[in-house]
Amino acid sequence: MFSIEDYHYRLPEHLIAQQPVPERDHSRLLVMDRNTGSLSHQMFHELKDFLAPSDVLVINNTQVIPGRLVGKKESGGRVEALILNYASGMRSSIQENQYDCMLKSSKRTRIGARLYFPEGVTARVMERADHIYRLSFSCEGDFRTVLQRIGLTPLPPYIKRDTAEPPGDDRETYQTIYASQKGAIAAPTAGLHFTKALMQRLKDKGITLVSITLHVGYGTFLPVRVTDIREHRMHSEWFSIPEETVNAITRAKKKGRRVVAVGTTSVRTLEFAMGENGNMRAMNGPCDLFIYPGYRFRVVDAMITNFHLPQSTLLMLVSAFAGRNNILAAYETAIQENYRFYSYGDAMFLY
């Protein structure tokens, strides 16, 4: 249960979704009873049938920034920069227009080097810690405004594109319809399946919708490089949970109503904000909670999630929630039934 090899499965490459389905809520939904492991095959727009009017549905309203920049080094070689800490809460001690970035180039970039991007944007490499670089950006006008024009959607590496910005609009499709707080470098993908019409049907049923913010960062995707998963350490991601959400969840728990989290990011935020004394409070700051089998859930009663990569911390989280054997059996069924996997893929409802 604690060996990294316990979370391996083989996925045929053709099941890695490269594009979203034409209509967000027409993805498939694999529904699993986490007590028995029993499965049923549904469509995501049927989610309403599995939620009760008393449920509280928690969404993550983070917004993916166009934080991938493609430019050139002083030598003329190609370089890519990915901004990791766009949100103000993640950069409290950093000067204006300085950001922590990942760099991709043929050779390691030296401290002091200048990088050149479209529309006259330049960056100087200020420092480096492990594989993270501090860049100081300069441009005419406001850098964040210019970034909205020249930045590209930071898609996961398993989504292949022939051009820098492909046919279709990943800026729109790789973003939840309720995204409002800029700062993520990846979408909270379980939320990609929701449409305005589906959200309205849930509200009409009486379901309470509340939000949290967790800016999905590099830590979510950092590979587990230890044999014993208990030795893995998560990189922190900035989160915020408002008073309104805390009050709704507190009332629900007192009345025995279900809290349903949309995505692993919502799960981690809610569980992190719940104190050992059983009281949740409005708060913000860095979240580094790593959930793996053996964890005792104190808030979340059901969750909506996508299918996750082998040996990932996300797969470990859902295994903690529904049982490793149940999850791996469900994944095997999904493979046999040609479900679509990962960010643009299909979803699961674990209850």
C-alpha positions in Angstrom: 0.0 0.0 0.0 3.0 2.4 0.6 5.2 1.2 -2.3 5.3 3.3 -5.4 4.8 0.2 -7.4 1.4 -0.3 -5.8 0.1 2.6 -7.9 1.2 1.5 -11.4 -1.2 0.6 -14.2 -0.7 0.3 -18.0 -2.7 2.7 -20.1 -2.9 2.4 -23.9 -1.7 5.7 -25.4 -4.7 6.1 -27.6 -6.9 6.6 -24.5 -5.0 9.8 -23.5 -7.5 12.5 -24.5 -6.0 15.1 -26.8 -9.0 17.2 -27.2 -12.1 17.8 -25.1 -15.5 16.4 -26.1 -17.5 18.9 -28.2 -19.9 19.5 -25.3 -18.4 19.6 -21.9 -21.1 17.7 -20.0 -21.2 14.9 -22.6 -18.1 13.3 -21.3 -18.7 9.9 -19.7 -19.0 9.4 -16.0 -18.0 6.2 -14.2 -19.9 6.1 -10.9 -18.5 4.0 -8.1 -19.8 3.1 -4.6 -16.6 3.3 -2.6 -17.9 0.9 0.0 -18.6 -2.0 -2.4 -16.6 -1.0 -5.5 -19.7 -1.4 -7.7 -19.7 0.5 -10.9 -22.2 2.1 -13.3 -21.6 3.8 -16.6 -23.3 7.2 -17.0 -22.9 10.5 -18.8 -21.7 13.6 -17.0 -24.9 15.5 -17.7 -26.7 12.9 -15.6 -24.7 14.0 -12.5 -27.8 15.6 -11.0 -29.4 12.1 -10.5 -26.6 11.2 -8.1 -26.7 14.3 -6.0 -29.3 15.1 -3.3 -30.9 18.5 -2.6 -29.2 18.5 0.7 -25.7 18.2 -0.8 -23.1 20.9 -0.7 -21.0 21.0 -3.9 -17.6 22.6 -3.6 -15.8 23.9 -6.7 -12.3 25.3 -7.2 -12.6 28.7 -8.9 -8.9 29.1 -9.8 -8.2 30.4 -13.3 -5.4 29.1 -15.5 -3.1 31.9 -16.6 -1.5 31.9 -20.1 1.8 31.5 -18.3 3.9 29.8 -20.9 6.2 32.0 -22.9 8.3 31.0 -25.9 11.3 33.1 -26.8 15.0 33.1 -27.5 18.2 33.2 -25.5 21.0 35.7 -26.2 22.7 32.9 -28.3 19.5 32.7 -30.5 18.5 29.3 -29.1 14.9 28.6 -28.2 13.7 28.9 -24.6 10.4 28.3 -22.9 9.5 29.9 -19.5 6.6 28.7 -17.4 5.5 31.1 -14.6 4.8 29.2 -11.4 3.8 31.9 -8.9 1.5 34.4 -10.6 -0.9 34.8 -7.7 -0.1 37.6 -5.2 -0.4 35.3 -2.3 2.4 33.1 -3.7 4.8 36.0 -4.2 4.6 38.1 -1.1 8.3 38.6 -0.7 9.1 39.0 -4.4 9.6 42.3 -6.2 7.2 43.5 -8.9 7.5 41.7 -12.2 9.8 39.0 -10.7 8.4 35.5 -11.0 9.6 32.0 -10.2 9.7 30.0 -13.5 10.6 26.7 -15.0 12.9 27.0 -18.0 13.2 24.6 -21.0 16.1 25.0 -23.3 18.8 22.9 -24.9 21.4 24.0 -22.3 21.2 25.2 -18.7 20.6 28.9 -18.6 23.2 30.9 -16.7 22.5 33.5 -13.9 22.5 37.0 -15.4 21.4 35.8 -18.9 18.8 37.8 -20.8 15.8 36.1 -22.5 13.8 37.7 -25.3 10.0 37.2 -25.8 7.4 38.6 -28.2 6.3 42.3 -28.1 9.6 43.4 -26.7 9.3 41.5 -23.4 12.7 40.7 -21.9 13.7 38.8 -18.8 16.9 38.6 -16.8 17.8 35.4 -14.9 18.2 36.6 -11.3 18.8 33.3 -9.4 18.3 29.6 -9.5 17.3 27.1 -6.8 17.3 23.5 -7.9 15.3 23.5 -11.2 13.4 26.8 -10.5 14.6 30.1 -11.9 13.8 33.6 -10.7 13.2 35.9 -13.7 12.8 39.7 -13.7 10.6 40.7 -16.7 10.6 44.1 -18.4 8.3 45.5 -21.1 6.4 48.5 -22.3 3.3 48.9 -20.2 1.9 46.5 -17.6 3.5 43.0 -17.8 0.4 41.1 -16.8 -1.6 42.8 -19.5 1.0 42.0 -22.1 1.2 38.4 -20.8 -2.5 37.9 -21.6 -1.7 38.7 -25.2 1.6 36.7 -25.7 1.3 33.9 -23.2 0.3 30.4 -24.2 -1.9 27.9 -22.4 0.4 25.7 -20.2 -1.0 22.3 -21.3 0.3 19.1 -19.7 3.1 17.4 -21.7 0.9 14.4 -22.6 -1.4 16.7 -24.6 0.4 17.0 -28.0 0.1 20.0 -30.2 1.5 20.5 -33.7 1.8 24.3 -33.3 2.4 26.6 -30.4 -1.3 27.5 -30.2 -3.4 24.7 -31.9 -6.6 24.8 -33.9 -9.4 25.3 -31.4 -9.0 27.4 -28.3 -7.3 25.7 -25.4 -7.5 29.0 -23.6 -11.3 28.5 -23.4 -11.6 24.7 -23.2 -8.7 24.2 -20.7 -10.6 26.5 -18.2 -13.6 25.8 -16.0 -16.7 28.0 -16.8 -16.6 29.4 -13.2 -12.8 30.2 -13.2 -12.4 33.7 -11.7 -9.2 33.8 -9.6 -6.0 34.0 -11.7 -3.0 31.9 -10.6 -3.1 28.3 -11.8 -0.6 26.7 -14.2 -3.0 23.8 -14.8 -6.8 23.4 -14.7 -8.7 21.7 -11.9 -9.8 19.2 -14.5 -12.8 17.6 -12.8 -14.5 21.0 -13.2 -14.0 21.1 -17.0 -17.1 18.9 -17.4 -19.6 21.5 -16.0 -21.7 23.7 -18.2 -23.8 26.7 -17.2 -27.0 24.7 -17.9 -25.8 21.8 -15.7 -24.9 24.2 -12.9 -28.4 25.7 -13.1 -30.1 22.3 -13.0 -28.1 21.6 -9.8 -29.1 24.8 -8.3 -32.8 24.2 -9.3 -32.6 20.9 -7.4 -31.7 22.8 -4.3 -28.0 21.8 -4.2 -25.8 24.3 -2.4 -22.8 25.5 -4.5 -19.8 27.1 -2.8 -16.2 27.8 -3.9 -12.7 27.6 -2.7 -9.5 28.6 -4.5 -6.4 26.5 -4.8 -4.0 27.6 -7.5 -2.8 24.4 -9.1 1.0 24.5 -9.2 4.0 22.4 -9.9 3.6 20.4 -6.7 0.5 18.7 -8.0 2.5 17.1 -10.9 5.9 16.6 -9.3 6.7 12.9 -9.7 7.0 10.7 -6.7 10.7 9.8 -6.7 10.8 7.7 -3.6 10.1 4.0 -3.2 8.1 4.5 0.0 5.4 7.1 -0.8 5.2 8.2 2.8 8.6 9.8 2.3 7.3 12.1 -0.5 7.0 15.8 0.3 4.5 17.9 -1.6 5.4 21.4 -2.8 3.0 23.9 -1.4 0.2 25.6 -3.4 -1.6 28.8 -2.5 -5.2 28.4 -1.3 -8.1 30.4 0.1 -11.3 29.3 1.7 -13.9 32.0 2.3 -16.2 32.5 5.3 -19.3 31.7 3.2 -17.9 28.3 2.2 -16.9 27.5 5.8 -20.4 28.4 7.1 -22.1 26.2 4.5 -19.9 23.2 5.2 -20.2 23.6 9.0 -24.0 23.7 8.7 -24.0 20.6 6.4 -21.7 18.6 8.7 -23.9 19.4 11.8 -27.0 18.2 9.9 -25.4 15.0 8.5 -25.5 16.4 4.9 -22.9 15.4 2.3 -20.0 17.5 1.2 -19.2 16.7 -2.4 -15.8 18.0 -3.7 -15.2 18.8 -7.4 -11.7 17.6 -7.9 -8.7 16.6 -5.8 -7.8 20.3 -5.4 -11.0 20.9 -3.6 -10.5 17.8 -1.5 -7.1 18.8 -0.4 -8.1 22.4 0.4 -11.1 21.3 2.5 -9.2 18.7 4.4 -6.3 21.1 5.1 -8.7 23.7 6.4 -10.4 21.4 8.9 -8.7 21.6 12.3 -7.9 18.6 14.5 -10.7 19.9 16.8 -13.3 19.4 14.0 -13.7 23.1 13.4 -13.1 24.7 10.0 -12.2 28.3 9.6 -11.8 30.8 6.8 -8.1 31.0 5.9 -5.5 31.4 3.1 -1.9 30.5 2.7 0.2 27.6 1.4 -1.2 24.1 1.3 1.2 21.1 1.3 -1.2 18.3 2.4 -0.3 14.9 0.9 -3.2 12.5 1.1 -2.4 8.8 0.6 -4.0 5.5 1.9 -4.4 5.6 5.7 -5.6 9.2 5.7 -8.9 9.8 7.6 -11.2 12.1 5.7 -12.9 14.6 8.0 -14.9 16.8 5.5 -15.4 15.2 2.1 -18.1 12.6 1.7 -18.1 12.2 -2.1 -16.0 13.5 -5.0 -15.9 14.1 -8.7 -12.5 13.5 -10.3 -10.8 12.6 -13.6 -8.6 9.6 -14.3 -5.1 10.2 -13.1 -1.6 9.3 -14.1 0.1 6.1 -12.8 2.1 6.6 -9.6 0.9 10.2 -9.2 -0.1 11.8 -5.9 -3.6 12.3 -7.3 -4.0 8.5 -7.9 -2.9 8.0 -4.3 -5.5 10.5 -3.0 -8.4 8.8 -4.7 -7.0 5.5 -3.5 -7.1 6.8 0.0 -10.7 7.9 -0.5 -12.1 4.8 -2.2 -9.6 2.0 -1.6 -6.6 1.2 -3.8 -8.0 -2.1 -5.0 -11.3 -0.5 -5.9 -9.7 2.3 -7.8 -7.3 0.1 -9.8 -10.2 -2.2 -10.6 -12.3 0.7 -11.8 -9.4 2.0 -13.9 -9.1 -1.4 -15.5 -12.8 -1.4 -16.3 -12.5 2.1 -17.8 -9.6 1.0 -20.0 -11.7 -2.0 -21.2 -14.6 0.3 -21.9 -12.4 2.9 -23.8 -12.9 5.7 -21.4 -10.8 8.8 -22.1 -8.0 9.5 -19.6 -6.4 12.6 -18.0 -7.1 16.3 -18.3 -9.4 16.3 -21.3 -10.8 12.9 -20.5 -13.8 11.4 -18.7 -14.8 11.6 -15.1 -15.6 9.5 -12.0 -18.0 10.1 -9.2 -17.0 8.4 -6.0 -19.6 8.3 -3.3 
